[in-house]
Amino acid sequence: MPVNARQAALETLLAVRTRGARPEAVLAHHGPEDPRERALAAKIVNGVLQNELYLDYVLASKAANFKKLPPAVREILRLSAYQILFLDRVPDRAAVSEGVELAKKTAPHAAGVVNAVLRRVCESGKDAPIEGKSPEEALSIRYSHPLWLVRALTEEYGPEACEKILAADNETPPITAQVNTLRTTARELAEELTLAGVEVTPCPYFEDALTLSNTGDIGELEAFRKGLFYIQDPAARMAVSAAGVRPHDTVLDMCAAPGGKSFAAAMAMENRGKILAFDIHAKKAALVQSGAERLGISILTAASGDAREARPELAGLADAVICDVPCSGFGVVRKKPEIRAKAPEDLERLPAIQLDILRTCADYVRPGGRLVYSTCTVLRRENGDVADAFLRERTDFAPEPFTLPEPFGPCGGRRTILPFEGQTDGFFICVLRKK
């Protein structure tokens, strides 16, 4: 197990590149034991993934052969340059010396190159100009988003909103605790968390939610172990609010993991009624069930199942069916910076899969019931285009207006929440009522 943050960051980044590992999973199992070192490792890893194109642009200007260097050496230069350019609390000399030490352990022949390149980065300052590029290319480099995505966002939202989205993607997301109203109140939970050293402020969107900082390992908090709260972004909870679920309803959550929407529905239903939660992965469905048990939710049953495969026993059963479908994830880039590396060709099949899920799950809605279609992306082809295609096929469904908290306000059946609008995830919510 690595003993310091830089070594852990290097090993994590190499695992992400070589086998597509999730950074948080690698650090959870192989990170430093010291909590401060583990936190610094996570910050460096996320920072490198978040700013990779910009870091590579700077490093290539200091080393003509940067792209030809061995992968481990490139990662050492990236994580060291990130500290120099973005972390004010890390002295430049410390970032350089730690980078050289990493090189000596990993690729001794490259230690001199690492030292020279990093010293040039220190000399150039923290805001390298981007020259000789088109406006879209400059945005791509400055905010480290692939050029194809910058072009898509510019086409859909215009250049000003596009830059706001890119900037928001590089911010640190707040942590939102949804209060388990079956067991406590926001005030009582805030008092308990404050005593545990957590900084607590009210959530601007829900009275029974809190914004947290200085949490440490959330899973180690006594309030979490007692099931007094769960973590969920406000935008995801808004999808459940838009569904309008009530006590004694029957609710189907068809792509349930990690379970936040099912849990939010249970709170809105006051633990009265029935929730059936499905996920294509059995292990994830089991996690949803264990999460419900931690929170004391007794009306939820989780099981594995592909949302595209018809279940005749569910036909006409539900007052509300929630389809938070698999998507590209370009609304949660700030939480998962590795998402920005997705290639457009890998996303081509998503709208067809999303439409298949809607087609199948529509049959589970009773007459007068609601079908909620949501994603955590901001791309129209996965959002409004899919909803429109479904409505062309199913004339027995119609858009259902709903209201979200300010500044999002009344919505005429659908709403794309952009990540800069209110410090939430980017999200798409569409509510359709069965006639």
Helices and strands as residue ranges (DSSP letters): H 5-19, H 23-30, H 35-50, H 52-62, G 66-68, H 71-86, H 92-106, G 108-110, H 111-124, H 135-143, H 147-157, H 159-169, E 175-179, H 186-195, E 199-202, E 209-213, G 218-220, H 222-225, E 229-231, H 234-243, E 250-253, H 260-268, E 274-279, H 282-295, E 300-304, G 312-314, E 318-324, G 337-341, G 344-347, H 350-362, E 365-375, G 380-382, H 384-393, E 397-399, E 402-403, E 410-411, E 414-417, E 427-434
